[in-house]
Amino acid sequence: MKNKPNDLILQTVTTMISFIIILFSIHLFFAGHYTPGGGFIGGLMTSAALVLLLLAYDIKTLNTILPFNFRMMTAAGLLISVLTGAGALLFNQPFLTHAYDYFELPLLGKTSLHTAVLFDIGVYLVVIGVTMTIIQTIGESE
């Protein structure tokens, strides 16, 4: 199918807006420990940006830009989340007990690092993987 003249405007605007949405999703991801946000909403926002790119371009272009197997991304995210939660069992703590400490990092100064970030990374990957698998499956059947 040949691109229509309006597709150029849609694709240009979508590229810029998707970049902004992904930056905002990263902000939500990291803000989730002290304010509302986290891996789930960050993953949904990233998925929304990817779906927007999918609507402006097509599935072949998106697969060229992001050559990820979203099913494997889901499995990896689930594995990360479960292993992070089970890590507490090694220290005789209940499942999903998280630890944190403060570290002096270059450029950032004194920063708290949480094992909950690892759990949120897993949730983030699961949400993106599941959402994109569903969208791609619906798109392929049509």
N, C-alpha and C positions, 0 to 999 in steps of 0.2 A: 504494500500500500504506500502510495506516494504521500510525502508530508504536505499538508496544506499550509498556506502562508501564515495562518494563525498559530500553527504549531511552534514556530520559532519563538514567538513571544511567550507562549505557555512554557516551553522548555527552558527558556532563559530565566523567567521568573521563578519557575519551580526549582531550578538549580540553586538560585540564591536563597529562596525561602527554606528549602530542605537543609541547607547549610546552617541557617539560623535555628531551625527546629532541632537539629542534632546538637548544636552548641547548648541550647536550652535544656535538652534532655540530659546532657552531661552535667550541667549545673544542678538539675533536679536530683540526679543520681547522687552526687556528692553532698548535697544539702540535706539529704534524707536522714542523716544521723541526729541532726539538731532541730530541724524544721520539717514540715511535711514534704515528702518526696521519697526517693529511694530507687531500688532496682526495678520495681514493678512499673511505676509511672515513667521512669526513664526509658525502660524498654518499650513501653507503649508509644512514647513520643518518637523514639527512633524508628519504630515500625511505621508510624504515621508518615514520617519523612520518606521512608522507603516506598510506601504505597503511593505517595504523591509523585515520586519519581517514576514509579511503574505506570501511573496514569498518564503522565506527560510523555513518556517514551514508550517502550514495550518491554516484554519479559526478556527478550533476547539481549537488549541493550543493558538492562539491569543485571542480568547474569554475566555480561562482559565486564561491567564496572565492578560488580561485587561477586566474584566467583566463589561464593560460599555454598556449602551444602547445609541448608537451614535445619534439616533433620539432625545432622551431626552436631550443629550448634546447640540444638535443644538437648541432646544427650550429654554434651560436654557441660552445659550449664547445670543440668540436673546432677551430674556427678560432682561438680564443684560444690554445689549447695549441700548435698548429702554428706560429702566428706568434711566440709567445714562444720556442719552440725555434729557429726560423729566425732570430730577431733576432741571435743570436750570430754568424751567418754574415756579417752586415754589418760585424763587427769582426774578421774573419779568425780566428774561433774555431770549434771544432767544434760541430756541431748539438747543442742542448740544454745548452750551457755557460751557466751562470747567473752573474750578477753580484750583488754586495751592497755596501752601504756603510752607515755609521752616520750618523743624522740626529738633530738636536735637535728634537723635536716638542713642541708645547704639551701640557701635562697628562701626557704620557707620558715626557718627558725624552729621554735618549739611547736611541735605538732603532735596531736594524738592520733594514733593508728589503732584501728579496731579490726578484729577478725570478722566483724559483721560486714565489713566492706567485701571480703571474699564471698560471703553468703549472698550479698546483693549483686555481685558480679554474676554469680550463677543464676540468680533470678532474672537479671537483665538479659542474659543470653537465652534463657528458656522462653521468656516472653517474646523476644525478637524471633527466635526460631519457630515457635508455634504459630505466631501471627503470620509470618511470611510463608510458612508451609501451607496454612489454610488459604491465604490469598492466592498463592501460586497454584494450588490444587483447583480452586474455583476458576481461575483464569485459564488453566489448561483444558478444562472440561468444556469451555465455551468455544 
